[in-house]
Amino acid sequence: MPDEPSFLRQLARLSTIGISLVAATAIGLAMGYGLDWLLGTKPWLTMVFALFGIAAGFLNLFRDVGLIGPPRR
Amino acid sequence: MATETNKKASGRKSAWLVLVGLVLANLLVGVFLAPRQVGLHHTPFIQLPNFLAPVGVPGEWLPPHVTFTWVVMGILVVFGWAVGRGLRAVPGPLQNFAEVVVEGFYGLLDQMIGRQGRQFLPLVGTAGLFILTSNLLANIPGLQPPTANWNTTVALAVTVFISYNYFGIRKHGLANYLKHFCGPIWWLAPLMFPIEFIGHLARPVSLSIRLFGNIFGEESVVTILLGLSWLVMPYLIWLGVMLPLSLFTAAVQTFVFIMLTMVYIAGAVEEGHAEEHH
């Protein structure tokens, strides 16, 4: 691994945060909705997976910004 | 002395004349050709009849992004063939150019992934050259960039997604790779696994939407400007603002795409996972 993150690398990482926050939330919501539709547990899995999605989005956000030490870079 | 200044002045004058002539010629082309040939919602310059209709592809013509994907592929294949045919120890101009491109990719791979990076040149290099070529295609009137269609960018992003997961599994084994998803603390694993999983699924979505959105947006603005180019001012705006900007966007978007690809691959094949589970 390189020692210090270069400017370009930071540019690439930081340019993801806007979209990946929304995308993670939307994917979590869609997964929950689909699972509910499959299993017939109407509101519950949607809620749980939407929360997972939001958490994933913020995890990605914090990792990209560098607040949390990333488990992988 | 006087003749020299005269010559200089006349030289400057002729340079201005050439410049004005170029702009006028460009303007004429823009006024008379561009509105009919440019843009996503007009007929593109190259069209192929739908010979895939027996297989079930609808429509009278092939979709333009498919046609132009083949155009880009053709450009790259011919370029690669022309370079590979005449490889010499003392490189000619074409081989020099190709060497600079490949060395550039090697440099990026070494910097981003490290010493095991060079084996990923086929994926990263192909994606980079394809995206760059098709982004630059946007600046030729009558041609459409295939990356302005979401289908193309989704194909690219899904390829990258499957590839980096495959590289990670090949490197660490399935169990170790999945363990990596579960976070450092074992009793948080049921919580961390879905979060990480969704986070990984968000990657191809954001990759594809970013590339598609940038190129499509730029293409739409150019379409509108050139559609109004009989008003002269929109055409000048295109020439002065949008053209340099879209060249810049083409390079930057390519760069961001391959950079993120390399970040993801680096994360998947990174060594020393075990030390993190302390």
Interface residues (C-beta under 8 A of the other chain):
Chain A: M1 P2 S6 L8 R9 L11 A12 R13 S15 T16 I19 S20 A23 A24 A26 I27 G28 M31 F49 F52 G53 A55 A56 G57 L59 N60 P70 P71 R72 R73
Chain B: Q111 M112 G114 H180 G183 P184 P194 I195 E196 F197 I198 G199 L201 A202 R203 V205 S206 I209 R210 F255 V256 M259 L260 V263 A266 G267 A268 E270 E276
